[in-house]
Amino acid sequence: MKSNFKSALIIAAVLFVSLFGLTSCNYNGMVELDEAVTSQWAQVQNQYQRRYDLIPNLVNTVKGYAKHEAEVLEQVTQARSNAGGVVNVDESILQDPEAFERYQKVQDELGSSLQRLLVVTENYPELKADKNFLALQDELAGTENRIAVERKRYNDLVKKFNATIRKFPNNLWANKFGFEKREYFAAESQAQSAPKVEF
């Protein structure tokens, strides 16, 4: 009887040590992934801030050439103003689908208004030749590319994090320690249909 009790105690101790070692390793992995997602979120915001900072210079440069395009300039200025309050937001937004969607919508509207501004500028040959405008246009194009890259990296990390916290037995520990699913950046709804091309 003593040997059965002793064997059961040894088995229980081995299981406890194995389970504790496994879960502490996974906990640490979840912490590392959580921090990686947070860090990448900061990179996305950094690029949004860069775009936000470039807009006044771009608008002022265009104003000098395209005075009668006031409506487009106002749209860009308004979109920037709308984004101004939400360029840098608390990371809790990553766990709130509605707030994340609002944030993404404001950023998408800003990007769309900038695209409209650049289309309008095509009608001004002198503006297209202006070195300040060309430099700003290059900066903005580079920033838009950086935003796309950082958002993809963010989505890749979110995928890895979400999969990790949903797998068994990680999901038990994720729930216990408050690890919650993060939100993905998604394409705008109009991006799902092919654009109309008219000549």
Summary of the structure (lengths in Angstrom):
residues: 199
radius of gyration: 25.1
end to end distance: 91.3
largest distance: 97.0
contacts: 527
relative contact order: 0.14
helix: 81%
strand: 0%
